[in-house]
């Protein structure tokens, strides 16, 4: 049973006064009304996303390589039975090993944990490394297969609510959205696609139960949600759409409608209990915030991140730009984001007020922002948000063809058409190649470090970095590829400002960072803002000891003494400073002298 609110015929006498863009949009709808239109949309989408096939393995892909491959070694990741998504299990032993290697910096929170339970997705990656070893083409082809399955499932979901042309438009808006690019280009993000496949299946089963009277759907829906949660935490967004469905589409008394969601709620509660019991979760991070353990902080992050993500889905700008944004620009961008959302809301409001299905799509999309706001903003998080947004925008575009918008609304619709039907498909191939760009950026730093066998006896010291991962991933990449890497990595500071370096004696440097050693947004990944440093705090590694000598008003270490195991002129140290993506040689100042290392931002 389909919803028919979007099927009104064009108004009589309308047509000549429509702008060219409206006529083109009407032509597109007529093409989408054809029987095989959905198949062609899927084919075009896969072609646009095909550059992902040629993406290299990057960032966490290499960590998974290390865990799976017994011939690859990296302290902290050498247990072959470890979950492929357990990057920091919270144990002091693993934390010490990763700090010793250098992937974790000296300021890493003592309670830092970043460990995800995704057994189904992990099984697909283990299969990849077993069948194709390090052949990235086949690994990405596997991800594209899950994307294909997701589009097939979405096609069926949209057809249940709309006439064919609107359903295919919704599918097209989702399929050619460039936000899918990062998910497809970076293999370790496959879990979001798998979770969405089973999540959409759960929605279809629930809708068939409620509107078609298909009784097996009452049990199949919760079962598919279970499978989705075993693929990735993002599947919890299914609850957002089910709640929106109960409020907007389902029939009966409100208590009855909500009561039908109890099996799904029970699934999520039991999953969360088991998740925590097995030791998975996130803690001690300034980026990942658990809504149950830190509710007030989560609400604050929700207010910050949800509007940025919503704007990125409906109109732009990309949410990926928010994380590295300097504080002096963040306030202005946030105001712009709110204005964008106000404009989109004004365009959608007439449909929201009169069309229960549009209310379902919009409410589901907005509520699905809640779980993804638990981490940093990136368009890769919009897999579930895009489902409802695409459905709502498809109806908005269809309405624009039937009823000519007036004044500013007309230009607003034009803007959305340009963003979603012109710019998005143009950008999708580029964003599906984002791993190529990431690899090129990491290569700048990697090429600055020798790869001859002697490097294994040296410690790479970087005075200041833009983010832990900017250099830390260079070491895991080399380990994953089997390339010689430094014995360990020592990152001394990270932040927005310059660092003053003073030579105290033959083996000791004093660094002073006006704003603190770890003040920039990216650094928040490994340290909770609630964890304060204190004067006299000592962090000991095998060949370097850090003693905090001054703390700023925010509780961040602002000055510290770094005492190395041997004279700073010893050949065991490879001294560098970050400059425009490269690690350039750097020389410690003479005894008693000081020098200033400029900011990397």
C-alpha positions, 0 to 999 in steps of 0.5 A: 500500500503506497502513500499517494500525497505526492501524486497530485497532477500538475496545475492546469495552465502551469508550465510556460512561466516555470524556469528552465530548472523546473522544466528539467526537474519535471523531465527528470521525474518523467524519466524516473516514472519509467519501469527500469528507472531504479535499475539505471539509478543504481548503475549510474550510482555505482559508476560514479562511486567506482573510483573507490575501487582504486583507493588504497588501504588507509588509517584503520585499514592498516590496523586491521591488517596488523591484527589479522596478518601474523607477519605484521607486528605493532605493539598493542595490536599483535593479538590475532584474536583481538576485535578488528575494531578494538583500537584501544581496549582500555587496558593499561598494558595495551595503552602502554604498548601503543604509547611506547610505539608512538601511535598514542602520544604522551598526553593520552588519557589514562582511561582512554578506550575506543573499542567497538563490537562489530563481529559481523563487519569484522568477519567480512574484513577477515574474509577479505584479508584471507581471500585477497591479502592486501589487494585493495581493489577486491576489498573495495569491491566487497564494500561496493557490493554492500552498497548495491544491496543497500540501494536495492533495499532502499528502492523497496522501502521508498516504493512502499511510500511513494509512487514510482517517480518519487520513489526513484527520485528519493533513491537517486538523491541517496545513491548519488549523494557525495556523502557516500564517498568516504564510506566507500573509499575507506574500507573500515567504514563498511560496517555502516553499509552493512548495518544500514542494509539490515536496518532498512530491512527491519523498517520494511518488515515493520511496515509490511506488518503494520500496513499490509498485515504481514504478521511475520514482520513483527518478529523479523523486524527486531531480528534484522535489527539484531543483525544490524547491531552486530554489524555496527552501532549505527543500526541503533538509528533504526529506533529513530525511524521506528519512533517517527513511524509510530508518531506519523504513519502507524494507526491506533491509539498512541499507547498502542503505536508506541507499544509496538516498538517494545521488542525493538527497545528490548533488543537495543537494551540487551545489546547495550548491556552485552556490549558493556559486559564484554568490555566494549565502548568509548571512554576518556575521549574528548571526541567520543561521548557516551550519552549514558555515562556523560549525559550533560556533556553529550547534550552539549555535543549534540547541540554542537554537532547535530546542526552541522550534520543536518546542514551537511545532509540537507544543503551543505557545507560538508560536516568534515570541515567542522573538526579542523576549524579554528575556534576563531572561525567556528562561531561564524560557521555555526551561525551560517549552519543555523541559517541554512537549516532555517531556510531548509525548514521553511521550504519543507514546512508546508509538506511537513504540516500536510503530509504524514510520510514527509513528517516520518522522513524528516523526523526519522532523519533528525532523530537519527542525528542523536546517536551519530552526534556521539562522535566527531562530525563527518559526512560518513556518519550520514548513512542513516540520516540520508534515508529520511532526508532523501525521501523528504527532498524527493517530495519537495522537488515533486511539489515544486514541479506541481506548484510553482514556489514563490519568491525566496522559496523558488530560489531555495528549491533551486539551490537544493536541486543544484546541491543534490542533483548537480554538485553531488554527482559531480563530487561523488567520484572525487569523494569516493577517491578520498583515500587516495588523497589521504594516502598522498598526505600521509606520504608527504610525512612518510617520505620524510622518514628514511625507510632503510633497515637502519631506521628500526634503531632510531626514534622519530621525534616530532616537536609539534604535530597538527594531530596525533594521527597525522604522524601516528598513522604513518607508523601503522601504515608502514607496519601494515605494509611491512615497511621498516619503521622507526623503533618508536615515535615521540610527538612532543606537542600538538595545538594551534600556537607556537612552541618555545623550546629551551635546552636545559642540559645535554638530555633535556628540553623544556617546551612551553605552549601558550595554549597548552600541548593538546588544545586543537580539536583533533587532539581531543580524540585521546584525552577527555576534557575532564582529565586535568594535568597537574604540576609534577605529573610524570609520564615515563616511556622507555627512552623519554620522561615527561614532567609537567611543570605548568598547567593552564586554567583549563587544566591542560599541560602548558609547559613540560620538561622532556628528558631523553635517554641519551644526549640530544645529539645522539644518532638514535634521535631523528629530530623533525618539525611539521611543515605543510605536511612534511617532516623537516629536519630540526635541530635542538637549540644549544645548551641554555639557548631557546628557539621557537617552533611555529604553529602548524595550523 
